[in-house]
Amino acid sequence: MKKIPLDIVALSHSVPQSQNFAVVLGEQEGIRRLPIVIGSFEAQAIAVAMERMNPNRPLTHDLFKNTLETFNISLKEVIINNLLDGIFYARLVCLKDGELIDIDSRTSDALALAVRFKCPIFTYEFILDAAGVVIDENEEAATVEPEAKKSKPSKKGSLSSYSVDDLAQLLDEVLAEENYERAAEIRDELNRRKDKS
């Protein structure tokens, strides 16, 4: 089967499932997009690597990458190889002493590792046929640009002026930095708003 190369083109909140995020993959040589719903932890892991942020301590995917490298195993590619009952499946194709080894993986974890290893991401035609969408370039610009242009909330200062979404994003960031004192302040602000509603 011919492998189709993909790039990560967007990472955003999943509107139907507000606790989750969507990572959008795009064909390198086409106009189809493949949106995949992932959890907030995995979205944070992908975002941290894409933004080249350096947490004080290794996150889980950083630890896994360090472990593979310690044992001279490299991640050659990630293949999103199946779609069953709305669930995407992926494989990590690793190289160890000249031998290729396939490892089953959740797609979100595979993408988080692909970003860290800077390795290619592939899928197959039948998956794009089943779950791919074509987005008009004007429509995509309208939906993606405002998100990209939004200023990031500061990690310091008053929390009352932030939206709930910004507070959730800020909470993820300060937890990744192990700034638990600030995380507690953000959590308290979120709880105050829940109590008022």
N, C-alpha and C positions, 0 to 999 in steps of 0.2 A: 504494500500500500504506500502511496506517495505521501510523504510528510509535508505539511504546510507550515512554514515558519510564522510565528506570531511575535508581537511585541506587546508589552503592557502599555496601554494608552491612557488609562484613567483608573482612579481609585476613589470611590465615593460612597456615601450612605446609600443603602438599599431602601428605597421609599416603601415598598410593600412590607418589608420586615425591618422596622426601625432600629432594632438592636444589632442588625447585621450591616455589612458593607458589600459593595460589589466591586470586583476587579474586572476591568474591561480589557480584553485582549483584541488586538487588531491584526488582520492579515498584513504581512509585509508587502505582498504584491497583489492586493485586492482591497475591496471596500467593506468587506464583512467584519462585524465585530462579534466577539463571543463574551457575553456578560456572565460572570460566575459569582454567585452569592457566597461570601465567606464570613467568618466570625470576626469580632472586633480585635481579638488578640492577633490573629493572622494578618489582618489589615494593618495593624500597627507594626508587625514584624516586616511586612513588605515596605511600608512607608519609611521606616527607619533606615532600611538598606537603600532605598531609592534616593532618599535625601542625604545619604552618606553621613547620618548622625552616628556619633560614637557614645553609646551608653557607658556609664561607669563600670558596669559589670556585663559580661556576655549574656545576651538573651538566649532563649532555647535554641533558635536556629543558628545563632553564632556559635554556640557550644557544639552543635552537631557538625557545622562546617569545620571548626577547629579539630574535632575528633577525627573526621575523615582525612583531613590534611596531615594530621599526626601519623596516621597509618598509611600515608602515601596513596590515598584514594582520591581521585578527582571526579567531579560531577561533569560529565561530558555533555548531557542534554536532558531536558525534561520533555516527556511526551504525555499530552492529555490524550489517553488512548481509548477511553470508553465513556458512554453516557447511558446509564440504566436508571429508569424510574426517576429521572430528573437529577440524578447524582452523577457528577463528573468523577472519573477515575484517572489517575496519573501514574507514571513510572519514572523513577530516577534511573538514568542510564549512567552507571559509574564505570570508571576505568581503574583497574588495579593490576599492576605488573603486566600490562598489555592485554589483559582479559576484561571483556565487557561483562558487567553484572547488572541485572535489572532488579530494582527494588520497588515494591508496591508502595504508594504514598497517597495521602490525601492531596487533592489538587492545590489547596491553599498552602500547605507545607512545601510542596514541590515548587510553587512559584516563589515563596519566600527564600528558598535555597537557590533557585535559579538567579535571582537578583544578586545574592551574595557571591555566587560563583561566576557571575557574568556569563552564564552559558545560554545557549539557544533554547527556545521553547517551541514545541511543535504540536500539531494536532492532525487529525485526518479529515478528509472531505465529508464523510458521513456525519461527523460531529458538527461541523459547520452547517451542513444541510439541516440537521435537526434543531440546533440551538442558536445558530448564528443569526444576526440581524444586520440589515443594511441601514445605515444612518446617513441621511442627507448631510452633506458637508456644512451647509448653513445652519441646520438644526443642531449638529454636533458643536459647532462653534458657539452657538447661543447657550448650550447647556454646560459646556466644559469651561469656557472662558471665565464666566463670573466666579466659578468655584476657584479657579486658579488665581484670579485677581484678588480674592478676598484676603484681607490682611489677617495674619495669624494673631490670635490673642496673646497678650503678654503673659509671661509666667508670674509676674509680680503685679501688685496693685489691687484695686477694688474689683470684686467679682460681680457686683450687682449690675454692671452694664453689659455683661456677656449674655448671649443667648444660651439656651439649654444645650444646643448642639455644640457651641463653642466651649462650654464648660466640660462637656463629655470628652471633647478632643483634648482639651487642656489636662483633664484628669489622666487620660491615657499617657500623655507626654511626661507629666511629673512622676507618675508611677514607674515609667520606664527608667527615669533618672533616680529612682528610689528616694524621691523627695516626699516622704510620707506625711510630714507636717503640712505641707501645702496641699497634698492630696486630701487630707482630713478637712481642711478649710473648704475645698471645692465640693467635697461630699456633703458637708453641712449646708452649703449654699443650695445645692441641688435638692436636699431634703426639705429646706425651708420653702422652696418653690413648690414642691409636691404638696406640702401641708396647706399652702394657700389655695391650691387649685381644687 
